[in-house]
Amino acid sequence: MVAAVLTNMLMINRQPEDPEPPDSRRKALLALLFVVVLVVGGLLLTQVLRHMSQLQDCVMSGRTNCAPIDSNTTARP
């Protein structure tokens, strides 16, 4: 009998847990933003590595004019 009363008291004092915290949308948006940043960074990295690979292939084939020349600069006197 005492055990039943103690069990009821313990069950009354427990707070029901929320299955989903109220700020779960913020966490999801931050996770989405993080994934977008990773994808953009990965795309940028692949373009830089592709350019470097093309330059290295040009040099390894024995050519001497592999680097692009900027024609917009003015010549020094």
N, C-alpha and C positions, 0 to 999 in steps of 0.2 A: 504494500500500500504506500509506504514512504517512497519507494523507488518510482512508482507511477507518478506521484506528485512532483518529485524532483525532475523526472523526465519531462513532464508538462511545463515546468518552470523554465527548463533549458530550451525547450522548443519555442516558447513565447518570446524569449530574449533574443533569439536569432533574427537577424535582418534578412529579408529576401534579397537575393543577389540579382542584379540586372544582367540579363544575358548579353547585352551590348552596351558598352559605355557611351555616354552622350557625345564624346569627341571622336568617335570612330570615323566620321566623314573627313575630319581634318587629317587624321593619320593616313587615310586612303589617298587624299589629294597630295600629301607630302610624298607618299610612296610613288604615286604617278609622276610627280615632278622629278623625283630622283631617277626614275626609269627613263624619262624623256631626256634628261641631262646626260645620262649614260649613252643613250642611242646617238645623240648629236655629237658627243665626244668621240664615240666609236667611228662615226662617219667622217668626222674631221681627221681623225688619226689614219683611217684607211686612205684618204685622199693624199695626205702628206707622204705616207709610205709609198703610195703608187708613184708619185712624182719623184721621190728619191730613187726608187727602183728604175724608173725610166732614165734618169740621169746617170745612174751607175751602169746600166746596160749600154748607154751611149759611150761612156768613157772606156768600158771594157772592150768595146768593139774597135777601139783604136782611133776614134774620131777626136778632133781637137776643138771643135766649135759646138760643144754640147750645151753650155749654159746660155740661156736666152739673153740677148743684149737689149737694154732699154734704149730705144731710139728717141725718147722724149727729153733726154738730158741735153743740155747745151755743152758744147766743147769749150774747154778752157783755152785761153789765148797763150 
